[in-house]
Amino acid sequence: MKVPKNPLRAMALTSAIVSQLAGGPLAGAFLGKWLDEQFAVQPLFLILGIFLGVGAGTYGTIHLVREYTGDE
């Protein structure tokens, strides 16, 4: 499938990639910090949340780019 060259489509893809790569670790950090406060184990859930957020953001980005390029 040939994708037409549209600068707005490229900007949308770029913003989606940036939001996934930044939003995943941020959400993981906030959730991890909240869980640390609930269970009183200070850096444990924060670190786990950040790592899980980076993994989820990377996975989402790879999935998005594969869908955009037509690869499976």
C-alpha positions in Angstrom: 0.0 0.0 0.0 1.5 3.3 -1.1 1.1 6.1 1.5 0.8 9.6 0.0 3.5 12.0 1.1 1.7 14.5 3.3 3.6 16.7 5.7 0.7 16.8 8.1 0.6 13.0 8.3 4.4 13.0 9.0 3.8 15.6 11.8 1.0 13.5 13.3 3.2 10.4 13.3 6.1 12.3 14.9 3.9 13.7 17.6 2.4 10.2 18.3 5.9 8.8 18.6 7.0 11.5 21.0 3.9 11.3 23.1 4.3 7.5 23.5 8.0 7.7 24.3 7.5 10.5 26.8 4.1 9.6 28.2 4.9 6.0 29.0 7.7 6.7 31.4 5.9 9.7 32.9 2.8 7.7 33.6 4.9 4.9 35.0 6.8 7.4 37.3 3.6 8.9 38.6 1.9 5.5 39.2 5.1 4.2 40.8 5.5 7.2 43.1 1.8 6.8 44.2 2.3 3.1 44.9 5.5 3.8 46.8 3.5 6.2 49.0 0.8 3.6 49.5 3.1 0.7 50.5 6.0 2.7 52.0 8.7 1.2 49.8 10.2 4.4 48.5 12.2 3.8 45.3 10.9 0.3 44.3 7.7 1.0 42.4 9.1 4.3 41.0 11.9 2.4 39.3 9.7 -0.4 38.2 7.1 2.1 36.8 9.7 3.9 34.8 11.1 0.7 33.3 7.6 -0.6 32.5 6.7 2.8 31.0 9.8 2.8 28.8 9.0 -0.7 27.6 5.4 0.1 27.0 6.3 3.3 25.1 8.9 1.5 23.0 6.4 -1.3 22.2 3.7 1.1 21.3 6.1 3.1 19.0 7.2 -0.1 17.2 3.6 -1.2 16.7 2.6 2.3 15.4 5.5 2.5 13.0 4.9 -1.0 11.7 1.3 -0.1 11.1 2.2 3.1 9.4 4.7 1.4 7.1 2.6 -1.6 6.4 5.0 -4.2 7.9 3.7 -7.0 10.0 
